[in-house]
Amino acid sequence: MIPEIGHFALILALCVAVVQGILPIYGAAVGNSALMAVAKPAARGQFFLVLTAFGCLAYAFAEKDFSVLYVAATSNSQLPLHYRLAAIWGAHEGSLLLWTFILTIWMFAVTLFSAHLPESTRSRILGVMGLVSIGFLLFMLTVSNPFERLIPAAAEGRDLNPLLQDPGMVIHPPMLYMGYVGFSVAFAFAIAALLGGNLDAAWARWSRPWTTVAWCFLTVGIAMGSGWAYYELGWGGWWFWDPVENASFMPWLAGTALVHSLAVTDKRGGFKVWTVLLAIMAFSLSLLGTFLVRSGVLTSVHAFATDPKRGMFILAFLAVVIGGSLALYAWRAPRVGLGGSFATVSREGMLLANNVLLVAAMGSVLLGTLYPLFLDALDLGKISVGPPYFDSVFVPLMAPAIFLMGIGPLAQWKKASLPDLANRLKWAFGVSVVTAIVLPIVMGNWTPLLSLGLLLAIWIVTSAAVTLRERLTHVAGNSLGERLASVPRSYWGMLVAHCGIAVFIVGVTMVKGFETEKDVRMNVGETATIGDYVFRFDGAQDVVGPNYTAARGTFAVSRDGREATVLYPEKRRYTAQNQIMTEAAIDPGLLRDLYVSLGEPLDDGAWSVRLYHKPFVDWIWGGCFIMALGGVLAISDRRYRIAWRRQEPAVPASARAAKRKVA
Amino acid sequence: MKPRHKRFAFIGLGLVVLGIATILVLNAFQSNLVFFFTPTQVVNGEVPQGRSFRIGGMVEDGSLVRENDGLTVRFIVTDTAKRVPVTYKGILPDLFKEGKGAVAQGKLAGDGTFVASEVLAKHDENYMPPEAAAALAKAKASGAQQSKSLVVPEGRKDSL
């Protein structure tokens, strides 16, 4: 009964979505405010309907209702409750429901925080989101219904893939989807602006916080996925350039470009056409990511079933969304007009360069991800594009972008002077170069890449310090504290996010440069040394978990003769599917991780063992969280809080620009 | 410079950056593409010498031998038509088993042994790596069109 209620709620939600997608947009076009007023209640109604469906599926999982096909396929009676609930998004159908649910959450949020928007803009935004929602609801109801019954009911479920039975996996997909789907708001803003023809600085200001929030979620989501791969897959790697990872990274690159481009549109009224294109791009790539991961095109940890009908549906949906929005763009964008002019050396110029580099990087990832698919589809052979490709393309593209990141915030809008900038930044640059060369030599392993990485990281921090110092001399306030307080939060947000990149780069560089890895055979009582650490293997015992049995190894780790820690890696056998899993043991630290994973049992109680010493590896994820923190700081800025409360005076961009020229 | 000229300068700059990116990409592509071959192709000598590639098929039953160091393993990958001996030093993925599908990446040594730098097996018991499945299907059809599955070789993440 409960699953049928869920199914019915989805059907009703589809009806509401159709109404929401058509009437308000039509109403805005003809200026009928009664039709426009439909948008808000429709969006809220849709939210509650999808919430009901989501709750019904959660109930089916909690109650172990194995007469529901999806529940039987992804959970098991031995599975603990929290993993049963996480299993809602453990496979295809449920994760689509999660996608749709999150889309309606964003819609609901738009209805809450859009009181200051003109009625026509708001109804267009909600209308566009309703249209997107139609696609997903139709998809679920036609080819991938999570409430499909299994008759007769299964006595026992197939179980959730043991790889996904992990706290990281409980949070990672919702975070990632909040990011993906969050770009739908930026997309809806862009489409609404194209429809209405009112692309001005106010539009950018409204759109900015939404985009930043989505970007923060996506950043955290990707970081958590990477962290999960690191500790759960037992290889000690944190990024594999796997197509599934690339699928989440491409929207991030486009989203990062969008965040910066919106800044220009907001402050200077420039880049409008480009910003709209980026918004379309970021959301299209989110859809593409969903398609790649969930259609079974990529056989990976994430794709469980291959069903060509689903693939065709998503492909058609992608074609409609991307093709439709680009056609609208081609039709309406020329009317938008160009923004104010600016010199090559100016903040706009640098942000433009940053955008071009980010988009070029995104394109190279896209090529490396899709090219093998095309070749295979055309029967031209099977190939794979591995990490060396991405590494060799990515570093040269990102290095100049990061170098510009130090200069950009110091450059004036419109026109800056290169000698002046060089003069202001000479100390920061000198310090960075010297430290970057000396530090690796002191640590005893100089390589060009190591120095480059450190140079970029230190450059970001030192140039941020110069920026902040200059800013402090310009703001009002007597004491340092007062001045610090009067620097706007969005400014702090930018500095913090940039420093997050620096922390991230330090992590990547140090791990690449100094990590030690060893595959060894260890007898009981034998020791192995990596870095300064001595690992002693004290044998393996059998242990029994809730839904698995395991061999648990004991490793005593000592440094300079003193015991540092004891690690217990496991080799688990999950009983439901008789599947073997490696559970690595990690001793995390600010400056290094120690990582042990068990290979295979050999004779006489010996095991093959993989040992790692990974300096600064936690900085990789720390950096991502700092970036997201920067985003949160930026949206807590006063200017947005004021914008929520009062409506902006509708000043056309040209008038604004004119005013600025006079000033 | 007039605004129009400036815009052209920007577009030119963008094109230069894109051009450089394209050159980098093509260069990297050239040297980093890994092709896939079936055991039959390997035995028939259709594979590149001194270059890394992938082979896939079934791990032959009873062929897995572990050397005394506990880390080096030897096994035979077959597509039921031809057999290729493989050596690998390191820890095998969790789901590597005799009689199951596997994919290995590495180079062919002079004596016809495939020296693997990486061994991939799939995380799901009932699942066959696409390349392995393709190799078996190809051998079965012996010369007929290979399967048109829309699948790419997985990255290292899938090696469980």
Interface residues (C-beta under 8 A of the other chain):
Chain A: N161 L163 A229 L233 G234 W235 G237 F240 W241 D242 P243 V244 E245 V297 L298 T299 S300 V301 G311 S341 F342 A343 T344 G349 L352 A353 V356 L357 A360 A361 G363 S364 L367 G368 Y371 P372 L373 D376 A377 D379 G381 K382 I383 S384 V385 G386 P387 P388 Y389 S392 V393 P396 L397 D519 V520 R521 Q577 N578 Q579 I580 M581 T582 G599 E600 L602 A606 S608 R610
Chain B: P3 K6 A9 F10 L13 G14 V17 L18 I20 A21 L24 V25 N27 A28 F29 S31 N32 L33 V34 F35 F36 R54 R66 D69 G70 L71 K89 G90 I91 L92 D94 L95 K122 H123 D124 E125 Y127 P129 P130 E131 A134 Q145 Q146 K148 S149 L150 V151 V152 P153 E154 G155 R156 K157 D158 S159 L160
